[in-house]
Each structure stands twice: as C-alpha cells, then as structure tokens.
C-alpha cells in the first residue's frame, strides 16, 4: 500500500506541479500553422481518392452476423 500511495503522490506531483515548471519546446504559431496545412492536405488526398472496394468489403463483413463470436 505504501508503494502504491507513493506512486500516486509522485504522479500527482509530476502532473500538476512539475509540468508547470517544464520549459516548452519552442512551439510557435508557424509550427501550428504547418500542422494545420498538413492536416488539410491529407484530408484533401483522402477525399479525392474515393472509397476503395476493399473498405466496402471490410465494412460489409464487420456488419454481417458472425457464426463464432470471438469475444
């Protein structure tokens, strides 16, 4: 019990107290804008590629009744 209590107290300290004093990694608005551009580009590629027949097969097999439930 003492080890568990020590782990919980250290986790709370690290999460609330130590994390506020850690230096940032220099995240700037330019980096955030670059990430947003990357997400927009990836979304555009996914929309342009359309749905593949493989995905339709996966969805259809997932929705069908399974003879043996794996769970």
PyMOL commands that set and color helices and strands:
alter all, ss='L'
color gray80, all
select helices_A, chain A and resi 2-21+29-49+53-63
alter helices_A, ss='H'
color red, helices_A
deselect
rebuild
show_as cartoon
